[in-house]
Every structure is written in C-alpha cells, then in structure tokens.
C-alpha cells in the first residue's frame, strides 16, 4: 500500500528545496556580477569534447568580462555590498544542501 499523502509531502519538500537552492545560487551569481566579480571559467579540455574554446576565445571572453565590470554604474560601496550579499546567498545555498543531507542521513541508519 502506498501512502500517497507522504509521497506528496516528500515531492513538495524536494521541489521546494530545489527551487530554494537553485534560486539562491542564481541570485548569488547575479549579485557577484553586479559586484564586479564576473566569473570566467576556463573550460577543461576533454578528448571527446564537442566544442573546445581556443585560447583566443578565452581571452576574448575575459576582455568582455573586464569591459562589463568597468561599465558597472554602482558605487564602490554598492559593489562591495552586492559581493557580500552574493557570498551570503552561496552560504545559504550550502546550508540548505547540508540541512537536506542532515535530514536524509539519520533516516538511513534507522534514526
């Protein structure tokens, strides 16, 4: 017999947890960019990769990120606050993930 009420509760908790984690991460990235710290990640080279960026393309992306950072209309204090808020969002995202693990792990040991 399936307890559909419990299933719906678990589904709602998983969906809301996902929305919270993804939302906090996206907001953190947006605030990080507003703070002038545009994340440029150099892609790893894999032998079976479909698309591999050349060093020229990577340099071009870094130049575009630097140009976007220079065009930021915020004051220095506002950029600093945006950066701190981004780190807060990332911390809350990590806390939500750790809380989810905390909820799951005791259940695995019969607790």
N, C-alpha and C positions, 0 to 999 in steps of 0.2 A: 504494500500500500504506500502510495506517495503522499507525503504531507505537502500539499500544494501551497498552503499558507507559508510554511517555512521556505519553500522554494522561491516564492515571490519576494520574501524578505531578503534572502541571500542575493537574488538577482538585483533588487533595488539597491542594496548596500554595495554590490560590486559596481553597478552602473554609476552610482553617485560618487564612489571612491575614485573611479576612473575619471569622471568629469572634474573632480577636485584636483587630482594630481596633474592631469593634462592642462587644465586651466591655469593652475599656479605656475607650471613650467613655461607655458606660453606667455603669461603676464611677466614672468621673470625675464624671459628673453627680450620682450618688448621694452621693459624698463632698462635692461642692460644696454640696449641700443640707444635709448634716449640718454643714458648716462655717458655716452661716447665710447663705450667699450664694445665695439662691433665684433662679434665672434667670427673669426675667419679660421676655418678648419681645413688644413691641408689634407686632401683625401689620400688614403692609403693606396698603394699600388698593388693590385692583385693581378695574377697572371691571366685569370679568366674574366677580368672586368670588361664590361661592355664599353664604358666611357672612362678614359683616363685623362685628367687635366694635364696639360703641358705646363712647364714652369712659367711660360709667358702668360698663360691664362690665370695661373695662381697669382702672379704679380699684378695682373690687371685687376683681379678681384680685391687684392689688398689695397691697391690705389683707390679703387671705388669706395672701399670702406673708410679709408682715411679722408677722402673728399666728403663723404657723408658726415663724418664726425666733425669736420671743420665747419659745415653748414648748419650745425645744431644751433637753434635760436635760444636755447636755455642758458641761464646764467651758470656760473661755476657752481654755486650753491645748489641750484636746482638739479644739475647733472650729478652732483655728489649724492643728493637725496634719492634720485632715481636709481643710482647704483646701489645704495644701501637697501632700498626697497626691493630691488632685484635679488640681492643676496638673501633678504628676508623671505621672499617668495620661494627661492630654491631651498632654504632651510625648512619652510613649512611643507614643501613638497617631500623632502626627505623624511620629515617627521610623520607625514601621512603614510608613507610607504613603510616606515618602521612600525607604526601603530598597526597597520594591516598584518605585518609579519608577527607582531606580538599576539594578535588575535588568533592567528592560524596555528602557531607553534604549540601552545598549550593543548589545543584540541587534538593534535597529532599524538600526544603522549597520554591521552585519556584524562586530561585535567579539566 
